[in-house]
């Protein structure tokens, strides 16, 4: 069957199902309309209103000062206060609304098929990870169909209203493809372009979230797509969520059939649904009607249908479905969909308590613990040693793979700087990922995201130990202050008793996430581990001991550290062999600029250790972990700060940092590398 004919047939099935659901929710929709006519702007449950207000405030979608002004004029019950906050969000949009919308639009692509020597536009899709595109099942029902299609990004007009050259990318459906007919979604891998980079690095990608609070009844939705295969268009603001079902949303907006597979956004440009069908007006027999009131026939074309609403599949339902798939299916690309997706986070983002078998009983098989890697003899003349010191979230990973990843990033930068590359085997790679997790598990259990999806990142990642939690809160508070979190009128916020909505810690973490290119989960988890390391002596000693097991004993050490590893590396300078006469230090994405961090170091404060001959600190302005940078203003002794611009979706990524030629060139000169 031709792709276009199959698409029409599958879409007809989805239209019929959507119409049935629309008829079944008639009483609910009419009740909503009565409430709105009576002046209730958001006729949703108190729980939904509370969750929505909390998310808006945590992510600073509504400034704290404006929230106070909205609720302080008169005593209000909680639901009324929530509605006031939502009203501010709906009526007043920050200047960033438009550029953020433009950024979201770049993630959207037109999907076309090849058929009988022609290229025919079918629908829309959008990136939900660095390499995964989401669309409808009725658009791409299987890998074979996807293999005949391609995606076009930037198929749109410029600001001068002239067509912009599009970027065409192929699908690699046999590398990854998953779809479900009932929820009408498909996920397919997009092959890299000629630059060999995942498409999300160029066009960005949408971080899907299982968390509640993204939309309430009465709020606007915005849809970006390619209606009828045309260049990209946006349906914005003149629309509204009407009914929320378990797995679907019904909303009023101006979309056309070609918008199948489009992302449905809230006003903060978070994806709330996957658009999949218009809802037609039907008669008492369930027959679809035309705009002239007559019964619609397939030959009339979809333009003749009297469309009364639209329907999208809830993102949270799609994510729950993906989480229930067999482990082999949901591993790989889906684990890159972001921390709030709940996919792969327990394994790759959150510390995992050590299993009971970590202390083997009789007949038990000891758990495998990875060890660090030594460099091969004679590397860099034998007197110089390149040492990579990693950060958190490396548990259960193969140090060989990690060392190759670091070296690949460095070599990319070295080549750009005109220097010869290095061999992974020439680098030392102390590994403490497993030891860190075991040490943390001995003192506290951090909940997995799958067990705590109702908690905010600030709550779920907070240390259990009261002293470690105090460090955690101090770090987040200081970082938010450095990024100019508004502090005025804080007492007013406390007096209105909306602690669950405007909780200080949640707001601070949300501010950091909104200002950076890191999500709240990533920031919270990194801060958690730094706080636990600094506060808990057994954790600190376990990490330092593990690193010291794999370090050179003499000569010069070129120490390249990242994230938590920069804190560990600074402590290491108090424990090194005296025969290590010189240290050339490079710190990347470091939290060492926070006084809550440097005041707790073994070195005693912000003073460059004497054993460190020179110090290069590279940081990205969009990396919230490096919020205290540049370091030269805080640290005594010469520190060379370099600000680099990391890719939006790799703000804290080590390979991204190392790939900058100015960073790699500094490391290469210390190693004595020559022109390649």
HELIX and SHEET records of a PDB file:
HELIX    1   1 UNK A    3  UNK A   24  1                                  22    
HELIX    2   2 UNK A   26  UNK A   37  1                                  12    
HELIX    3   3 UNK A   46  UNK A   58  1                                  13    
HELIX    4   4 UNK A   64  UNK A   71  1                                   8    
HELIX    5   5 UNK A   78  UNK A   91  1                                  14    
HELIX    6   6 UNK A   96  UNK A  105  1                                  10    
HELIX    7   7 UNK A  143  UNK A  147  1                                   5    
HELIX    8   8 UNK A  199  UNK A  203  1                                   5    
HELIX    9   9 UNK A  227  UNK A  229  5                                   3    
HELIX   10  10 UNK A  257  UNK A  259  5                                   3    
HELIX   11  11 UNK A  298  UNK A  300  5                                   3    
HELIX   12  12 UNK A  302  UNK A  304  5                                   3    
HELIX   13  13 UNK A  315  UNK A  323  1                                   9    
HELIX   14  14 UNK A  327  UNK A  330  1                                   4    
HELIX   15  15 UNK A  332  UNK A  336  5                                   5    
HELIX   16  16 UNK A  339  UNK A  341  5                                   3    
HELIX   17  17 UNK A  345  UNK A  348  1                                   4    
HELIX   18  18 UNK A  356  UNK A  358  5                                   3    
HELIX   19  19 UNK A  379  UNK A  382  5                                   4    
HELIX   20  20 UNK A  399  UNK A  416  1                                  18    
HELIX   21  21 UNK A  424  UNK A  426  5                                   3    
HELIX   22  22 UNK A  433  UNK A  441  1                                   9    
HELIX   23  23 UNK A  449  UNK A  451  5                                   3    
HELIX   24  24 UNK A  457  UNK A  460  1                                   4    
HELIX   25  25 UNK A  466  UNK A  482  1                                  17    
HELIX   26  26 UNK A  490  UNK A  495  1                                   6    
HELIX   27  27 UNK A  504  UNK A  515  1                                  12    
HELIX   28  28 UNK A  520  UNK A  535  1                                  16    
HELIX   29  29 UNK A  537  UNK A  548  1                                  12    
HELIX   30  30 UNK A  564  UNK A  572  1                                   9    
HELIX   31  31 UNK A  595  UNK A  598  1                                   4    
HELIX   32  32 UNK A  624  UNK A  626  5                                   3    
HELIX   33  33 UNK A  648  UNK A  650  5                                   3    
HELIX   34  34 UNK A  654  UNK A  658  1                                   5    
HELIX   35  35 UNK A  661  UNK A  671  1                                  11    
SHEET    1   A 7 UNK A 167  UNK A 170  0                                        
SHEET    2   A 7 UNK A 149  UNK A 153 -1                                        
SHEET    3   A 7 UNK A 108  UNK A 115 -1                                        
SHEET    4   A 7 UNK A 118  UNK A 127 -1                                        
SHEET    5   A 7 UNK A 132  UNK A 135 -1                                        
SHEET    6   A 7 UNK A 185  UNK A 189 -1                                        
SHEET    7   A 7 UNK A 177  UNK A 180 -1                                        
SHEET    1   B 7 UNK A 233  UNK A 235  0                                        
SHEET    2   B 7 UNK A 222  UNK A 225 -1                                        
SHEET    3   B 7 UNK A 263  UNK A 265 -1                                        
SHEET    4   B 7 UNK A 271  UNK A 280 -1                                        
SHEET    5   B 7 UNK A 307  UNK A 314 -1                                        
SHEET    6   B 7 UNK A 248  UNK A 252 -1                                        
SHEET    7   B 7 UNK A 240  UNK A 244 -1                                        
SHEET    1   C 6 UNK A 427  UNK A 430  0                                        
SHEET    2   C 6 UNK A 384  UNK A 389  1                                        
SHEET    3   C 6 UNK A 555  UNK A 562  1                                        
SHEET    4   C 6 UNK A 580  UNK A 588  1                                        
SHEET    5   C 6 UNK A 612  UNK A 620  1                                        
SHEET    6   C 6 UNK A 640  UNK A 644  1                                        
END                                                                             
